[in-house]
Amino acid sequence: SGVRRAINQLQFGDMPSFDESLLLAVEELEAADAGQKHCIVISDGDPSLNRNILTRFRKANVTISCVGVFPHSPSDLARMEMMAEQTGGKYYE
């Protein structure tokens, strides 16, 4: 099936930036007809982040909760905590 082919073609590696994924999420959530809009990010917190994207989440009333796993440094977890705090979501270590 198409889903199986897509899974088999995945390339694993370290994501350099949160930006592309978060933009995809907020675009879809902005268009969604839902009473509550929420995004969950599970990461080591290492990818870079353009903080302007968080402004877009706030304007769209979309919260982000972050789950920090296997961080490289305390600053990685701080980035994840900030993302959640800035959008009204929760942070989990």
N, C-alpha and C positions, 0 to 999 in steps of 0.2 A: 504494500500500500504506500501511498504518498507520505504518510506520517513516518512509517518505518524507514523509508529512504532518507527523509530529512534527518531523522535521529542518527542514522548510520553515517551521514555526511558531516555531522557536527565536528568542529575543530576545537579541541580543548586548549586552553591557555589562559594567561592572565589578562584580564580586561584592563586596558590602559585608562579608560575613562568611563564614568557613570553616565555621561551626557547623552549619548545616543539612546541607551536603553530607557533612561528617565524621560527623554523627549517622546519616545514611542508610547510610553505608559501614560503620560499626561495628555497627549493628543487623544488617545482612545478614551480616557476617563473624562475629559472635557465634553466629549460627544455622548457619553453614556447617560441614559435616563435612569438615574439612581438617586435615592435619598442620601446615601452615604458613599463617598468615593475614597478608596484607600489603596495604597501601594505598599508592598512588602519587599524590602531589599535584604537579601542574605549575602554577605560578603566578608572578606577579610579587611575591608575598608581601605585597601591600597589604591584603587583607581582614583584619578583626579576628578574634580567636580567644578563645573562652572556654577557658582552660587546663584546666578540669574535664573537658572532653571527652578530653584526653590521658590522664587518670587512667583513664577507661573503656577506652581502647585498651590501656593497660598491664595492667589487670585481665583483659582478654579475650585477652591475649598476641597482640595485633595490632600489627605494626610499621608505621610510616609512613616512606616515603622521599619526599623532596621535591626537586624540580627547580626551581631559581630561574631565571626568564627575564624579561628586561627590567624589573628592579626600579626603583622610583622613588627608593629611598634604601637605604643600608646597613642600616638597621633592618628593612626589609622582608626582606632576606636573612637577617638574624639571627633573625627569627621562624620562617622556614622551617627554618633549621639547628636551632633549639631544638625544633621539632616532631619532627624526625627523631631528635635526640639523646634526647629524653624518652621515646620509644617503642622505642628500640633499632634504628631504621632508619638510613638513610644520607641524606646531603645532597649534592646535586650543583648546581654553579653553571653 
